[in-house]
Amino acid sequence: MNSYNLIPLVARICLSAIFLRSAIFGILNFSSTQQMIAGQGLPVPALLLAGNIVLQIIGGISLVLGYKARWGAIILILFLIPTTLVFHPFWSNPAETIAFLKNLGLIGGLLLVTYVGAGAISVDGATTSSSKSP
């Protein structure tokens, strides 16, 4: 095994960590997180939070396992775009600039996953290599 094959695996784990941690935090602190969402003036905060948690778990696990990693990355990008614009409006609150830029960095990493795929050490990579075997 080539040690460079580990790089996409480590990258996927690093990218997914923030989403999985956020999903767990949302589950354990559902009520307070729901109140924070309601404070933004968004409708049906409980439903939005539940959807948020589901998307982060599905996308995060997809990345870690490298199973349908491109789709997992797309799910997380689609989650990040409205989240970034609603909760990190640096144009009206300069204190949100770092969080906004962090999310842009995450989107960049996820775009790379959509472009290059999961890598060799992944469910996707194992499926691809086994289908090429005679």
N, CA, C and O atoms as a DFTB+ gen file, in Angstrom:
536 C
 N C O
     1  1       0.839      -1.185       0.000
     2  2       0.000       0.000       0.000
     3  2       0.884       1.248       0.000
     4  3       1.850       1.349       0.756
     5  1       0.534       2.166      -0.845
     6  2       1.222       3.439      -0.961
     7  2       0.763       4.352       0.175
     8  3      -0.438       4.495       0.403
     9  1       1.708       4.974       0.891
    10  2       1.334       5.837       2.018
    11  2       0.553       7.068       1.561
    12  3      -0.170       7.666       2.358
    13  1       0.685       7.450       0.305
    14  2      -0.100       8.571      -0.212
    15  2      -1.594       8.245      -0.251
    16  3      -2.424       9.154      -0.280
    17  1      -1.939       6.971      -0.252
    18  2      -3.342       6.574      -0.232
    19  2      -4.029       6.976       1.065
    20  3      -5.255       7.079       1.117
    21  1      -3.234       7.207       2.121
    22  2      -3.802       7.618       3.404
    23  2      -4.270       9.070       3.398
    24  3      -5.138       9.440       4.189
    25  1      -3.715       9.889       2.528
    26  2      -4.022      11.319       2.537
    27  2      -5.513      11.593       2.324
    28  3      -6.087      12.353       3.104
    29  1      -6.169      11.021       1.317
    30  2      -7.608      11.283       1.173
    31  2      -8.422      10.789       2.380
    32  3      -9.406      11.420       2.765
    33  1      -8.015       9.669       2.971
    34  2      -8.713       9.163       4.154
    35  2      -8.612      10.160       5.303
    36  3      -9.621      10.500       5.922
    37  1      -7.413      10.623       5.587
    38  2      -7.210      11.594       6.674
    39  2      -7.971      12.881       6.361
    40  3      -8.585      13.465       7.253
    41  1      -7.938      13.323       5.122
    42  2      -8.652      14.542       4.731
    43  2     -10.156      14.383       4.942
    44  3     -10.813      15.296       5.442
    45  1     -10.702      13.228       4.564
    46  2     -12.143      12.998       4.741
    47  2     -12.510      12.978       6.221
    48  3     -13.549      13.514       6.608
    49  1     -11.672      12.370       7.047
    50  2     -11.930      12.330       8.495
    51  2     -11.895      13.754       9.059
    52  3     -12.762      14.134       9.846
    53  1     -10.901      14.530       8.659
    54  2     -10.795      15.917       9.143
    55  2     -12.009      16.746       8.715
    56  3     -12.562      17.499       9.516
    57  1     -12.415      16.607       7.465
    58  2     -13.581      17.350       6.987
    59  2     -14.856      16.949       7.720
    60  3     -15.675      17.805       8.055
    61  1     -15.026      15.673       7.966
    62  2     -16.276      15.201       8.564
    63  2     -16.374      15.485      10.053
    64  3     -17.480      15.527      10.592
    65  1     -15.249      15.681      10.734
    66  2     -15.253      15.843      12.193
    67  2     -16.161      16.976      12.648
    68  3     -16.916      16.809      13.607
    69  1     -16.107      18.109      11.993
    70  2     -16.905      19.258      12.420
    71  2     -18.400      19.000      12.242
    72  3     -19.211      19.453      13.049
    73  1     -18.761      18.276      11.187
    74  2     -20.179      18.003      10.931
    75  2     -20.726      16.980      11.922
    76  3     -21.828      17.144      12.445
    77  1     -19.957      15.927      12.177
    78  2     -20.415      14.899      13.119
    79  2     -20.488      15.458      14.537
    80  3     -21.422      15.154      15.279
    81  1     -19.508      16.274      14.913
    82  2     -19.528      16.890      16.239
    83  2     -20.729      17.825      16.373
    84  3     -21.397      17.838      17.406
    85  1     -20.999      18.599      15.336
    86  2     -22.128      19.515      15.352
    87  2     -23.459      18.775      15.442
    88  3     -24.371      19.218      16.140
    89  1     -23.572      17.653      14.741
    90  2     -24.796      16.852      14.803
    91  2     -25.006      16.301      16.217
    92  3     -26.117      16.347      16.746
    93  1     -23.947      15.785      16.817
    94  2     -24.046      15.252      18.184
    95  2     -24.421      16.367      19.157
    96  3     -25.269      16.172      20.027
    97  1     -23.786      17.547      19.010
    98  2     -24.114      18.691      19.855
    99  2     -25.585      19.067      19.685
   100  3     -26.271      19.356      20.666
   101  1     -26.069      19.064      18.443
   102  2     -27.476      19.392      18.179
   103  2     -28.428      18.414      18.833
   104  3     -29.483      18.807      19.331
   105  1     -28.061      17.141      18.834
   106  2     -28.905      16.126      19.479
   107  2     -28.904      16.327      20.988
   108  3     -29.963      16.325      21.615
   109  1     -27.722      16.500      21.574
   110  2     -27.603      16.610      23.028
   111  2     -28.128      17.934      23.572
   112  3     -28.495      18.023      24.743
   113  1     -28.165      18.958      22.731
   114  2     -28.614      20.292      23.151
   115  2     -29.738      20.778      22.244
   116  3     -29.753      21.932      21.815
   117  1     -30.665      19.892      21.963
   118  2     -31.707      20.174      20.978
   119  2     -32.483      21.446      21.322
   120  3     -32.672      22.311      20.467
   121  1     -32.925      21.558      22.556
   122  2     -33.765      22.688      22.951
   123  2     -33.048      24.025      22.807
   124  3     -33.602      24.967      22.240
   125  1     -31.825      24.116      23.314
   126  2     -31.110      25.398      23.227
   127  2     -30.721      25.722      21.787
   128  3     -30.728      26.890      21.397
   129  1     -30.383      24.711      20.996
   130  2     -30.048      24.950      19.593
   131  2     -31.291      25.385      18.819
   132  3     -31.217      26.249      17.944
   133  1     -32.425      24.782      19.148
   134  2     -33.693      25.155      18.524
   135  2     -34.023      26.621      18.839
   136  3     -34.491      27.353      17.966
   137  1     -33.783      27.040      20.061
   138  2     -34.026      28.436      20.440
   139  2     -33.110      29.386      19.677
   140  3     -33.528      30.478      19.292
   141  1     -31.871      28.979      19.460
   142  2     -30.937      29.805      18.699
   143  2     -31.423      29.971      17.258
   144  3     -31.335      31.062      16.695
   145  1     -31.929      28.902      16.670
   146  2     -32.466      28.964      15.308
   147  2     -33.697      29.866      15.275
   148  3     -33.851      30.685      14.369
   149  1     -34.567      29.712      16.264
   150  2     -35.760      30.559      16.343
   151  2     -35.371      32.026      16.490
   152  3     -36.058      32.905      15.970
   153  1     -34.280      32.296      17.190
   154  2     -33.795      33.661      17.375
   155  2     -33.368      34.322      16.079
   156  3     -33.270      35.547      16.012
   157  1     -33.114      33.535      15.053
   158  2     -32.762      34.074      13.736
   159  2     -34.003      34.411      12.923
   160  3     -33.907      34.894      11.795
   161  1     -35.182      34.149      13.512
   162  2     -36.430      34.442      12.818
   163  2     -36.822      33.397      11.796
   164  3     -37.676      33.648      10.946
   165  1     -36.206      32.221      11.869
   166  2     -36.513      31.158      10.904
   167  2     -37.759      30.392      11.340
   168  3     -37.970      30.185      12.535
   169  1     -38.583      29.973      10.384
   170  2     -39.790      29.210      10.730
   171  2     -39.446      27.771      11.103
   172  3     -38.373      27.273      10.761
   173  1     -40.332      27.129      11.780
   174  2     -40.243      25.722      12.216
   175  2     -38.825      25.314      12.641
   176  3     -38.218      24.442      12.019
   177  1     -38.306      25.935      13.685
   178  2     -36.924      25.664      14.084
   179  2     -36.659      24.203      14.452
   180  3     -35.565      23.704      14.190
   181  1     -37.616      23.511      15.044
   182  2     -37.400      22.104      15.402
   183  2     -37.208      21.261      14.146
   184  3     -36.339      20.390      14.106
   185  1     -38.008      21.516      13.136
   186  2     -37.885      20.768      11.874
   187  2     -36.573      21.107      11.168
   188  3     -35.908      20.219      10.634
   189  1     -36.203      22.379      11.164
   190  2     -34.930      22.773      10.552
   191  2     -33.751      22.120      11.265
   192  3     -32.811      21.647      10.627
   193  1     -33.811      22.098      12.597
   194  2     -32.723      21.485      13.361
   195  2     -32.656      19.984      13.107
   196  3     -31.568      19.433      12.937
   197  1     -33.797      19.326      13.081
   198  2     -33.809      17.878      12.816
   199  2     -33.220      17.594      11.429
   200  3     -32.420      16.672      11.271
   201  1     -33.616      18.385      10.425
   202  2     -33.058      18.217       9.080
   203  2     -31.567      18.479       9.056
   204  3     -30.813      17.771       8.388
   205  1     -31.142      19.497       9.786
   206  2     -29.736      19.846       9.925
   207  2     -28.947      18.660      10.471
   208  3     -27.901      18.295       9.933
   209  1     -29.454      18.071      11.532
   210  2     -28.773      16.936      12.170
   211  2     -28.674      15.756      11.202
   212  3     -27.618      15.138      11.075
   213  1     -29.764      15.452      10.532
   214  2     -29.785      14.315       9.602
   215  2     -28.784      14.535       8.462
   216  3     -28.017      13.632       8.128
   217  1     -28.788      15.729       7.870
   218  2     -27.855      16.011       6.769
   219  2     -26.411      15.891       7.219
   220  3     -25.579      15.340       6.497
   221  1     -26.101      16.406       8.417
   222  2     -24.726      16.349       8.902
   223  2     -24.294      14.918       9.216
   224  3     -23.144      14.552       8.972
   225  1     -25.195      14.115       9.748
   226  2     -24.857      12.716      10.036
   227  2     -24.657      11.943       8.734
   228  3     -23.662      11.236       8.580
   229  1     -25.590      12.072       7.808
   230  2     -25.479      11.351       6.533
   231  2     -24.212      11.775       5.787
   232  3     -23.428      10.934       5.348
   233  1     -24.022      13.094       5.648
   234  2     -22.846      13.589       4.938
   235  2     -21.549      13.236       5.643
   236  3     -20.578      12.844       4.996
   237  1     -21.522      13.373       6.968
   238  2     -20.310      13.073       7.740
   239  2     -19.923      11.610       7.673
   240  3     -18.753      11.285       7.469
   241  1     -20.887      10.727       7.843
   242  2     -20.601       9.284       7.779
   243  2     -20.193       8.887       6.363
   244  3     -19.298       8.062       6.180
   245  1     -20.846       9.469       5.370
   246  2     -20.484       9.202       3.982
   247  2     -19.020       9.544       3.726
   248  3     -18.305       8.794       3.061
   249  1     -18.582      10.685       4.260
   250  2     -17.184      11.079       4.076
   251  2     -16.228      10.150       4.813
   252  3     -15.235       9.701       4.240
   253  1     -16.516       9.859       6.075
   254  2     -15.615       9.007       6.864
   255  2     -15.435       7.650       6.200
   256  3     -14.314       7.162       6.056
   257  1     -16.543       7.045       5.797
   258  2     -16.473       5.713       5.191
   259  2     -16.000       5.760       3.739
   260  3     -15.507       4.768       3.200
   261  1     -16.157       6.918       3.122
   262  2     -15.849       6.985       1.699
   263  2     -16.881       6.234       0.889
   264  3     -16.574       5.685      -0.169
   265  1     -18.119       6.211       1.391
   266  2     -19.220       5.554       0.685
   267  2     -20.082       6.635       0.040
   268  3     -20.679       7.457       0.736
   269  1     -20.146       6.634      -1.289
   270  2     -20.850       7.689      -2.010
   271  2     -20.349       9.054      -1.529
   272  3     -21.138       9.967      -1.287
   273  1     -19.041       9.175      -1.395
   274  2     -18.420      10.370      -0.813
   275  2     -18.730      11.634      -1.610
   276  3     -18.880      12.709      -1.030
   277  1     -18.824      11.516      -2.914
   278  2     -19.167      12.699      -3.711
   279  2     -20.555      13.208      -3.339
   280  3     -20.756      14.413      -3.187
   281  1     -21.508      12.302      -3.194
   282  2     -22.867      12.689      -2.795
   283  2     -22.881      13.237      -1.373
   284  3     -23.581      14.210      -1.091
   285  1     -22.120      12.627      -0.482
   286  2     -22.026      13.129       0.889
   287  2     -21.473      14.541       0.917
   288  3     -21.960      15.388       1.665
   289  1     -20.453      14.797       0.101
   290  2     -19.876      16.136       0.034
   291  2     -20.885      17.139      -0.521
   292  3     -20.979      18.262      -0.026
   293  1     -21.625      16.747      -1.526
   294  2     -22.642      17.640      -2.099
   295  2     -23.720      17.954      -1.068
   296  3     -24.150      19.101      -0.950
   297  1     -24.158      16.947      -0.324
   298  2     -25.147      17.168       0.739
   299  2     -24.626      18.201       1.735
   300  3     -25.356      19.111       2.128
   301  1     -23.372      18.060       2.140
   302  2     -22.802      18.983       3.117
   303  2     -22.617      20.388       2.528
   304  3     -22.781      21.376       3.243
   305  1     -22.284      20.487       1.258
   306  2     -22.185      21.798       0.615
   307  2     -23.553      22.470       0.598
   308  3     -23.678      23.651       0.924
   309  1     -24.574      21.710       0.217
   310  2     -25.932      22.272       0.177
   311  2     -26.412      22.672       1.569
   312  3     -27.198      23.609       1.708
   313  1     -25.947      21.975       2.594
   314  2     -26.240      22.352       3.976
   315  2     -25.487      23.628       4.353
   316  3     -26.047      24.516       4.995
   317  1     -24.212      23.718       3.949
   318  2     -23.359      24.832       4.363
   319  2     -23.743      26.173       3.740
   320  3     -23.618      27.208       4.395
   321  1     -24.196      26.176       2.519
   322  2     -24.467      27.452       1.843
   323  2     -25.500      28.282       2.612
   324  3     -25.189      29.410       2.995
   325  1     -26.719      27.773       2.857
   326  2     -27.667      28.614       3.600
   327  2     -27.248      28.835       5.053
   328  3     -27.483      29.908       5.609
   329  1     -26.632      27.831       5.667
   330  2     -26.179      27.983       7.053
   331  2     -25.173      29.117       7.170
   332  3     -25.254      29.928       8.093
   333  1     -24.237      29.176       6.250
   334  2     -23.209      30.213       6.258
   335  2     -23.826      31.587       6.057
   336  3     -23.477      32.537       6.758
   337  1     -24.738      31.694       5.108
   338  2     -25.342      32.997       4.814
   339  2     -26.248      33.485       5.945
   340  3     -26.302      34.685       6.215
   341  1     -26.958      32.574       6.607
   342  2     -27.891      32.973       7.666
   343  2     -27.172      33.226       8.989
   344  3     -27.462      34.210       9.669
   345  1     -26.246      32.357       9.358
   346  2     -25.660      32.436      10.696
   347  2     -24.312      33.146      10.766
   348  3     -23.827      33.424      11.863
   349  1     -23.701      33.444       9.633
   350  2     -22.392      34.108       9.647
   351  2     -22.342      35.294       8.684
   352  3     -21.470      35.349       7.817
   353  1     -23.268      36.240       8.830
   354  2     -23.319      37.391       7.907
   355  2     -22.250      38.438       8.249
   356  3     -22.539      39.432       8.916
   357  1     -21.038      38.212       7.796
   358  2     -19.923      39.093       8.128
   359  2     -20.142      40.527       7.634
   360  3     -19.569      41.468       8.182
   361  1     -20.976      40.690       6.593
   362  2     -21.223      42.015       6.040
   363  2     -21.997      42.895       7.028
   364  3     -21.893      44.120       6.965
   365  1     -22.763      42.298       7.930
   366  2     -23.469      43.094       8.935
   367  2     -22.893      42.901      10.339
   368  3     -23.180      43.681      11.247
   369  1     -22.071      41.847      10.511
   370  2     -21.451      41.572      11.807
   371  2     -20.015      41.102      11.573
   372  3     -19.782      39.916      11.342
   373  1     -19.056      42.019      11.630
   374  2     -17.663      41.655      11.359
   375  2     -17.115      40.549      12.255
   376  3     -16.131      39.905      11.889
   377  1     -17.721      40.310      13.413
   378  2     -17.271      39.233      14.300
   379  2     -17.500      37.857      13.681
   380  3     -16.921      36.872      14.138
   381  1     -18.324      37.780      12.662
   382  2     -18.628      36.505      11.998
   383  2     -17.699      36.202      10.827
   384  3     -17.861      35.179      10.162
   385  1     -16.737      37.068      10.566
   386  2     -15.862      36.900       9.400
   387  2     -15.105      35.577       9.435
   388  3     -15.057      34.871       8.428
   389  1     -14.519      35.233      10.562
   390  2     -13.732      33.989      10.651
   391  2     -14.632      32.770      10.439
   392  3     -14.253      31.845       9.722
   393  1     -15.813      32.757      11.050
   394  2     -16.734      31.623      10.870
   395  2     -17.178      31.521       9.407
   396  3     -17.287      30.422       8.861
   397  1     -17.431      32.664       8.781
   398  2     -17.811      32.680       7.371
   399  2     -16.689      32.095       6.513
   400  3     -16.935      31.241       5.660
   401  1     -15.463      32.556       6.741
   402  2     -14.321      32.065       5.964
   403  2     -14.022      30.596       6.255
   404  3     -13.603      29.866       5.357
   405  1     -14.230      30.150       7.493
   406  2     -14.054      28.726       7.833
   407  2     -15.010      27.879       7.006
   408  3     -14.631      26.839       6.468
   409  1     -16.248      28.336       6.913
   410  2     -17.220      27.585       6.126
   411  2     -16.860      27.595       4.643
   412  3     -17.075      26.600       3.950
   413  1     -16.319      28.700       4.153
   414  2     -15.853      28.710       2.760
   415  2     -14.731      27.692       2.563
   416  3     -14.681      27.006       1.542
   417  1     -13.832      27.599       3.545
   418  2     -12.767      26.594       3.477
   419  2     -13.327      25.178       3.466
   420  3     -12.847      24.320       2.724
   421  1     -14.339      24.936       4.285
   422  2     -14.987      23.614       4.289
   423  2     -15.616      23.328       2.933
   424  3     -15.491      22.221       2.409
   425  1     -16.291      24.322       2.363
   426  2     -16.889      24.138       1.040
   427  2     -15.800      23.814       0.019
   428  3     -15.998      22.960      -0.845
   429  1     -14.658      24.486       0.109
   430  2     -13.547      24.198      -0.798
   431  2     -13.059      22.764      -0.665
   432  3     -12.846      22.087      -1.671
   433  1     -12.881      22.298       0.560
   434  2     -12.466      20.909       0.779
   435  2     -13.499      19.924       0.254
   436  3     -13.147      18.904      -0.339
   437  1     -14.761      20.228       0.470
   438  2     -15.829      19.339      -0.008
   439  2     -15.907      19.343      -1.539
   440  3     -16.196      18.315      -2.151
   441  1     -15.650      20.493      -2.146
   442  2     -15.600      20.539      -3.609
   443  2     -14.481      19.656      -4.149
   444  3     -14.639      19.011      -5.186
   445  1     -13.348      19.628      -3.444
   446  2     -12.265      18.730      -3.858
   447  2     -12.702      17.271      -3.790
   448  3     -12.367      16.483      -4.675
   449  1     -13.445      16.904      -2.752
   450  2     -13.942      15.525      -2.650
   451  2     -14.871      15.229      -3.821
   452  3     -14.822      14.138      -4.390
   453  1     -15.724      16.197      -4.189
   454  2     -16.621      15.942      -5.322
   455  2     -15.843      15.788      -6.617
   456  3     -16.283      15.081      -7.524
   457  1     -14.698      16.436      -6.715
   458  2     -13.895      16.367      -7.937
   459  2     -13.039      15.108      -8.000
   460  3     -13.026      14.421      -9.022
   461  1     -12.317      14.794      -6.911
   462  2     -11.362      13.684      -6.954
   463  2     -11.925      12.381      -6.398
   464  3     -11.348      11.318      -6.625
   465  1     -13.032      12.443      -5.680
   466  2     -13.605      11.229      -5.108
   467  2     -13.016      10.911      -3.748
   468  3     -12.314      11.728      -3.152
   469  1     -13.309       9.716      -3.268
   470  2     -12.959       9.316      -1.905
   471  2     -11.533       8.832      -1.754
   472  3     -10.983       8.884      -0.653
   473  1     -10.922       8.365      -2.818
   474  2      -9.575       7.815      -2.716
   475  2      -9.597       6.304      -2.596
   476  3     -10.657       5.681      -2.551
   477  1      -8.405       5.728      -2.544
   478  2      -8.266       4.271      -2.576
   479  2      -8.762       3.600      -1.292
   480  3      -9.352       2.520      -1.340
   481  1      -8.521       4.244      -0.141
   482  2      -8.929       3.639       1.134
   483  2     -10.320       4.153       1.472
   484  3     -10.485       5.104       2.235
   485  1     -11.314       3.501       0.885
   486  2     -12.708       3.899       1.055
   487  2     -13.595       2.779       0.536
   488  3     -13.146       1.882      -0.177
   489  1     -14.847       2.852       0.906
   490  2     -15.811       1.889       0.347
   491  2     -15.901       2.103      -1.156
   492  3     -15.913       1.142      -1.925
   493  1     -15.965       3.367      -1.576
   494  2     -16.013       3.656      -3.015
   495  2     -14.774       3.122      -3.730
   496  3     -14.887       2.548      -4.813
   497  1     -13.592       3.305      -3.134
   498  2     -12.352       2.831      -3.737
   499  2     -12.290       1.321      -3.805
   500  3     -11.796       0.764      -4.785
   501  1     -12.790       0.646      -2.768
   502  2     -12.798      -0.818      -2.763
   503  2     -13.744      -1.359      -3.828
   504  3     -13.449      -2.366      -4.472
   505  1     -14.879      -0.692      -4.014
   506  2     -15.853      -1.101      -5.019
   507  2     -15.298      -0.896      -6.412
   508  3     -15.465      -1.751      -7.281
   509  1     -14.639       0.229      -6.633
   510  2     -14.049       0.530      -7.931
   511  2     -12.941      -0.452      -8.282
   512  3     -12.879      -0.953      -9.405
   513  1     -12.055      -0.728      -7.306
   514  2     -10.936      -1.641      -7.603
   515  2     -11.399      -3.084      -7.762
   516  3     -10.816      -3.837      -8.542
   517  1     -12.443      -3.479      -7.030
   518  2     -12.907      -4.860      -7.169
   519  2     -13.650      -5.074      -8.488
   520  3     -13.660      -6.177      -9.033
   521  1     -14.279      -3.992      -9.000
   522  2     -14.983      -4.136     -10.269
   523  2     -13.998      -4.176     -11.436
   524  3     -14.369      -4.596     -12.532
   525  1     -12.759      -3.751     -11.226
   526  2     -11.746      -3.791     -12.286
   527  2     -11.018      -5.122     -12.319
   528  3     -10.295      -5.408     -13.274
   529  1     -11.197      -5.942     -11.287
   530  2     -10.513      -7.226     -11.238
   531  2     -11.106      -8.175     -12.266
   532  3     -12.305      -8.124     -12.538
   533  1     -10.261      -9.061     -12.854
   534  2     -10.782     -10.009     -13.853
   535  2     -11.655     -11.055     -13.240
   536  3     -12.168     -11.923     -13.947
